[in-house]
Amino acid sequence: MTSKTVTLKILDGIFVAFALTLLLVLVGFPLDELVGMPPREFEGFALFMLFGLLSLIHAIASSDSAP
């Protein structure tokens, strides 16, 4: 496996973790005691992380570097 593939797998895993956590918050799972943030603030943080991770995944996947 190349370093590009490994990096994409790690970023995909982080993306899935944040996406599932955001989904749990939106459904109504009480994460405010676990995270220590108000639910609205955590939703904003999770959306920021999702956008950032998608941007990184796109940048790495579309780069034309050597394998």
N, C-alpha and C positions, 0 to 999 in steps of 0.2 A: 504494500500500500504506500502511496506517495504521501508526502506531508500535506498536500492539498486535500486529499481524501480524508485524512485523519482530522484535519481542522474542520472540514465541512460536517463530519459526523459529530464532532464535539459541539459545534454551533447548533446543529439540528437538535441534539439532545437538550441543550439549554433552552432553545426555542420551544420545544414540546413541553418542558417543565413549566415555563412561564405561561404558555397558552393554557395548559390544564389548570394552573393556579388561578389565572384570570377567569376561566370558565367556572371554577368552583365559587369564586367570589360573586360573579354575576348571578349564579343560581341561588346564592344565599347562604353558602357555607360560612360559618363564623370564623374567619381567619384573623380578625383584629386582635384577639388575645395572643395568637401565635406570632404574628408579625410585629405587633406593637405599633401599628399605623391605623389611622381611621380607614374604613373601607374605600371611601372616595379617593383618598390620597394613594392608597395601594393600587387602585385601578389605573390611575394616571401613571404611576411608576411602571406597572406591568405593561401598559400600552407603549410607553417609551422604550422599554427593553425589547418588546416584540418588534417595533419599528427598527430599532438599532440592529438587532440580530438579523432581520430580513435584509437590511442594507449591507451588512457585512457578508452574509451568505451570497447575495447577488454580486458583490464586488469580487469575491474570491472565485465564484463559479464562472464569472465572465472574464476573468483575467486570462491573459495569454502567456502565462509563465511556463517554464519547463516543468515537466512532471516530477 
